Amino acid sequence: MSDDSTATESPGQRLVHAGGGKMPDEPGGSVRAALANAMVGMKKQYYGRGPTAAKAWILDDYVFVAMEGGLTRNEETLLADGKEDVVRSYRLSFQETMAPTTMAAVTEITGRAVLTYHSQIVFNPTRTFEIFLLEPEA
């Protein structure tokens, strides 16, 4: 993509494309793949490194995205020193900062407002989970 086309993209499109995916309305795109790619793209764009794998599920009013890997070098160093709590605390704080961007992308992809959002990380093995509660369908 050229810089011109990226300048005209919506935030959701930018995150999906940064994650190597397509929007649901693009040829070969799907909602679940777009959601997974948007979360990967967000981590790549804002952390500087993205997960190595991601998968999304949608059930009724819930969106659940699970991601593998993607720790930054400084997070890996902290974990090696036994500081899981510091990495988790940082990630949760960052989630609060990124909530509007992340929720806007999910709203754009699903066509439904996001009522609330939570992110969590676990270690050994490292997995990140993004959980969204969508506004009920009319």
Beta strands, then each sheet from edge to edge (+ up, - down):
strand 1: 53-59
strand 2: 62-68
strand 3: 114-122
strand 4: 127-134
sheet 1: 1+ 2- 4+ 3-
end
